[in-house]
Amino acid sequence: MASSLLLGKLLAIAALLLFSVNILVTKAATSRLSLNLGFMISVTVNLLFCISLFGIEFLFRTQELHWNSYGFMLFLLAGVFSTYFGRWFFFEGIIRFGPTKASIFQVSSPGFVAIIAWVVLHESLSNLALAGMALAVSGLLLVAYVPGTVFRQRSTDAARPASRTTLAASIVQSGLLLGLGSSASYAVGTVLRGAAIRSWHEPILGALLGAASGLILHTVFNLNMRNFHSDIKAADRAGIALYGASGILTILGQICSIASLRYILASLSNLITLSTPVLVIPASYFLLKNREGITLKTWIGGTLAVIGIGVIVMNK
């Protein structure tokens, strides 16, 4: 039991490492290629690389592949929520409101996962794990939060009396619906994968199915697909390579994340893999020579997140 818990936490930490490196790679890629085109390249590479991994695994596997309709449908549905809805909401938030504001809402994802997993998977957290989650989320929120970026009203609205119309408008303008939509979609995807992997222990196949369903939906509903071939031909080669690397990193991260869900609670796995600022902050500070203007508040938030994750990882 203890070894299984350790394995689950190590897999979640591996996913954290992969997702953190992906952020730095994506940051470099966005300066060379548009986000929309890069996103399609990344998702396509997700699927192609995962097909290759599954083919290699299938050749060398010692156990026969058993069909599981329940796990199959859950993995497909998880791709709809995570790879399609989650990423669409998140990237739309980045395009409309910027990365800082969009990232703030991701901090709420472990809360969504904990609630959904409690209802659907009957998971419950120990008091120590809850304390660790609270500390880590507080640290991440401190890292992500920039005063005035969540709810910002125009000065012309200040003199107006509050009404239902202006409240609804402020919610839309603030990005609340996009942000929480992304966070909730990723949370649902995590819980679905948690239920699927416990029924059908096929993390690589599960990631492949999720990537396939997500790519199909993106292809069907992306209005720019008609120009995809010509855009690729005219695109920066280094940008294509960087987004391709992003696709490999994200699918490997997803496989590790899915595999961890077999051994640890979905909410804990989600929190660990979400804590990319813990690694991205020092990497950005030293590799990019603090061009992003990392402050003392950022370091304090990152330290709190590290302590919180440490409490969770050490908790048995």
N, C-alpha and C positions, 0 to 999 in steps of 0.2 A: 504493500500500500504506500509506504513512504517513498519507495523508489519510483512508483508511478506518479506520485505528486511531484517529485523532483524532475522527472522527465517532462511532465506537462509544463512546468515553470521554465525549464530550459528551452523547450520548443517555443514558448511565448516570447522569451528573451531573444531567441534567434530571429523570430518575426520582427521584433522591435529593432534589432540591428539592421535587418534588410530594409524595413520601411524608412528608417532614419537615413541610410545611405541613399535611398531612392529620392528623398526630399532634396538632398544636395545635388543629385544628378538632374532632377527635374528643374531645379533652380537654374542650373547651367543651360538646360535645354530650352527653356522658355525665352531666353535672349536670342535664340537662333531660329525658332520655329513657333508658329501660332499654337495656342493652347488647344484649339479644336482639332487641328490636324494632328498634333502630337498625341492627343488623347486617343484618336482612332488608331494611330500606329502602335501605341502602348497596349491597347486592348487586343489588337490583332496579334501582336507578339505574345501576349498572355496566352492566347489559345494555341498558337503554333508551338511555342516552347513547351507548354503543358502536354500537348499531344506527343511530342518527342520524349518527354520524361515518362509518360505513361507507357509508351512503346518499349522503352528500355526496361522499365519495371516489369512489364508483362513478360518479356523474354527471360528475365532472371528470377521471377517470383517462384517460390516453392509451394505456395498454396493456390488451389484453384480459385478462380474468380467466380464468386456466387452472386447471382442476380438478387437485388433487393429493390422492389418497386417503390416502397416507402422512402428509402434513403435516396433513390434516384430522383423522385419528385421533389424532395426537400432540398437537395443540392441545386436542382434547376431553379427552384423558387428563391433560394438564397442568392443566386446570381442575379435574379430580377431585382431584388431589393438592394443588394450591395453594389454589384458591378454596374447596374443601370441606374436605378433611382438614387442610390447613395452618392455615386460619383456625379450624376447629372446635377443634383441639388448642390453639391459641394463646389463643383467647377462653375456652375452658374452663379453661385454666391461669390466666388473669387472674381469672376468677370464683372459682376455688377457692383460689388462692394469692397473688393480687395481681399488679399490673403489674411490680413490680421483679423478683420471682422469675421470672415468666414471660419477661421480656425477657432475662434472663441467658443462657438457653439458645439464643436466636437468634444469639448470637455464634458458635456452632458451625456455623452454616449454610454459610459459605464452605468449611470443611473438608470437610463432606459433599459439597458441589458439586465441589470439586477432585478428590476420590476418585472420585465417580460419573462425572464428565466424563472423567477419565483412563481409566477402564475402558470407557465407552460411546462417547465422542466422540474418544478418543485424544488429548486435550489434555495438554500438558505446560507447566509454568511455568519461566521463567528463574530463576536464583538471586536476581537483584535483585527480581523480582516476588514470589518467595517471602518474601524479607526484608521487603518492604513489607507483604505480607499478615500476616506474623507481628507486625509493629509495630502495624498497624491493629487487628488482633484483640485484641492485648494492651491497647491503649488503650480499646477498646470494653468489654472485660471489666472493666477498672478502673472505667469509668464505671458499668456495670450492677451490679457486685458489691457487695452489702451483707453484711458478716460475719454468719454465722449464718442466712442465708436459704435456702441451698441444701440443706444436710442438717442438720436440727435435730431432735434427739431429745428426747423428754419426760424430765423429771427422774426420773420413776418408772421409766423404762427403763434408767437408768444402772446400777442395781444388778443388772440381769438379765444372765446370761451370753449372749454372742452366739450366735445360732443362725440356721439358714436361714430360719425363720419371721420372726424379728424383722428380719433383713436385708431380706427381701422387703417386709415392712410399711414399713420405713423408706424404701425406694426409692419405694413408692407414695405415702407421705405427703409425701415431699420434692418430688413433682411431676416427678421425673426422666423418667418414661414420657411424661407429657404434654408436657414441654418438648422432649425429644429427638424425640418424635413430630412435633411442629410443625416443628422445625428440619429434620428429615429429609424431611418431606413437601414443604416449600418447596424444598428442594434438588433433589428428584426432579422437581418441576414446572419448575424452572429449566432443568435438563438436557434435559427433554423439549421445552421451548420452543426451546432452543438447537438441537436436532436438527431441529425442525419448521421454524424460520425459515430454516435453511440449505437446506432442501429446497423450501420454499414461501414466498417472500418476501411475506407478507401479514400484517404486524404488527397492523393494526386488525382484520382478520377473525379472526386468531388469538386476540386478546384477547376478541373477541365470542364465539367458540366456547368459550373457557375460562370466561367469565362465564356462558354458557348452561348448560353442564354443571354448574357449581358451584351455580347457582340451582336447577336441577331437583332435584339431590340434597338441597339444604337444604329445599326445599318438600316433598319426599317424606318426609324423616326428621325434620322439625321438628314436634314434638307441639303447639306453640303456634300453628300456622298456622290452626287453626279459629277462633281469636280475633283473627286479624290485622286484619280489617276493622274490628271494634269497637274494637280497641286503637288503630288509626290515627285513628279519629274522635275518641277521647278524648285523644289525645296532644298534647303541647305543640307548637304550630306552629313555634316557633323551633328546637326540637329536631329536628323533621322536616326543616327547611330545612338545618340543620347536617349531619345525616347524609346528606342528599341531596348537599350539597357534598362530603362525604367520598367518596361514590360516584363523583362526577366526577373528583376528584383521584386516587383510587386507580386508576381505569381508564386515565386519561391516563398515570399513572406506569407502569402495566403495559405500555401500548403502547410507551413510550420504552424500557423495560427489554427487552421482546421485540425491538424493532428493534436495540438495541445488541448483542444476541447474534449477529447476523449478521456483526459486524465485530471483536468482541473475545471473548476466552475467557469461558466461562460463569462460571468461578470469580471472575474479575476484575470482571465485570459485577455479580455477586451481592454481592461485597464492597462495591463503591462504593454500590450502591443500598441496602445494609443499614446504612450508616453514618449513619443519621439523627441519632444523638446529637451528631454534629459540628455540626449546624445547630440542633437543638432546644435544646441546652444554652444557647448565648448568647441565643437567642430567648426562652427561658423566663426567663433571668436578667434581661434588660432589659425585656421586655414584661410579665412577671408579677411584676416587682420581687423576684425570688428567693424567692417564696413556697414553693418546693419545697426550699429549704435547700441549694442547690448549694455544694459544698465545694471546697477546693483539690484534693482527689483527683479530683474530677469534671473540673476544668479540666485537670489533668495528663493524665488519660486521653483527653480530647478532643483535646488537643494532639498526643499520640502518634498518635491515629487520623488526624488531619489530615496529619501527616508521612508516615505509612505510605501513605495514599491518594495523597499528592503523589508519592511514589516510584513508585507504580504508574502514575499518569497520565503521568509524565515518561518512564517506561520505554518504549523502542521495540522 
